[in-house]
Amino acid sequence: MILAIASGKGGTGKTTVAVNLARAVSCLPAKGSHTAVHFVDCDVEEPNAGLFLHPEIVQQREVGVLVPDIDLRRCTYCGRCAEVCQYNAIAVVQQKVLFFPELCHGCGSCTLNCPEGAIAERLRVTGVIEWGTAEGALSFAQGTLNVGEAMAGPVIRQLKQWAIPRRTRRALVILDAPPGTACPVVEALSGCDMALMVTEPTPFGLHDLRLAVQVARDELGLPVAVVINRDGVGDSGVEDYCTSEGIPVLLRIPMDRRIAEAYSDGKLVVDAIPEYRTRFQELYQRIKQGAAS
Amino acid sequence: MRVAVTAEGNNLDSPLCPIFGRCPVFVFVETDTMTFDAAPNPAAGTRGGAGIRAANFVVAQGAKAVVTGNVGPNAQRVLDSASLPVHLAAAATVREAVEAYKAGDLASKSAS
C-alpha cells in the first residue's frame, strides 16, 4: 500500500505524523502484516523526515531535467523550436538562439520538431535523490531540490520511480508529501493508494483542507482520511466538514506541549511518549481496516 | 523610427503600462509622424516566459526600440540580442512617453 501523508496547509504536522507512523509500524511484530516499511520523503524543497529517522544513506543519484543542446553548425535559425515550445524557454532572434533553462520542462518537443536534427538532449541536474536505512529495518529515501530551482516535479517523479518497490501489496510505503496543492503535491500523490490529510482545527486549516481534498479525492480519485493535530486549539469547522463529507477522522492528536518538546529535540514522539506509540499503531490498524473495505 | 510602447489601451492617449511582458497592448508609434498602430500582446495570458514571448513579438513587428515602465531579465536578454534599446518612462500616457523619448529625457536599461 502506498500511503501519502498530505495536508494542504503547511505546518500542520505532516512529517510528524509520517515519521511517527513509520516508527510505530516498524515496531509492531511482523510490521503488522506488511513485509516491509518504506519511507519516501517527497517534500524535496525542504526534506526534514531524516532529522527524526536518522537514516544511514548508502546510495545517491543526481537527477534533473533533459534540456536541449543545440548544434549551431546545423541550426538554420528557422525558429521552429521556439514556435513549438509551450513554455517559452527558447527564443530565436536574429541568428541567435537563446535558451532559458529555468523555464524548460524537459518535454522534448524542440528536439523532436527540429527539421535539421540539430538538437540533442542533455541532463541538467536540478536535485539529488538518496536512499538508505533507518532503525527498525526501515527503508528510507528522500529527494532534495537544488537551491534556486523552481521545479520540484521532476525530482519527485524520479525519486518515486527509484524508491518505491514495484510490488507494493505486501509493503507499506509511507510517502511524506509536500505542503499545499500545487504541482509538487499532484506529482507526489499520483499513483498512491490513499491520502491521509493532516490538518489543524482552525479556519486556515479547514480552508486548505478543502483544497487538498479536492485535489486528492476529486481530481486524483484517491480515498482520503483525516488526522486532526493540535486538537482543541480552534473550532469545530474541520470536524463538521469531515462529517458532512463522510471523510473519516482516524486520529486526533491533542495540543500537547510534550509533543512540541520532543520534536524540537529531534525526537520521535512515539519514542519519547509511549502512549503515543499505541495511538499511532491504532491509526495504522484503522488505515488497514479502511483499505480493506 | 518605429517604437513599441507598452499600453493599457490602443491609442496615443491610453495610459502607459508600467510592465512589459504582460502589458495588455503594444502601441507601435512612428516617431517622425506620430502615426501609430496597436496590437494586443500575445504573451499577456501565457503561463510562463511572458517576457520572452512579448520580446519576440515586438521584434517581429519591426520595432527598433521599446518604451515602457520596466522589463524583466528574460525579456531584456531577448531585446539585447536583437539590439533593441529599452527606454524607461514614468509618463502617464503613450503620447507623453513618446514625446519624452524624442526629447532624449528617458534613461535606457541594458543587461549588464
Interface residues (C-beta under 8 A of the other chain):
Chain A: A82 Y87 N88 A89 A91 V93 Q94 K96 L98 F100 L103
Chain B: A43 T46 R47 G48 G49 A50 I52 R53 A55 N56 V59 N74 R77 V78 S81 A82 S83
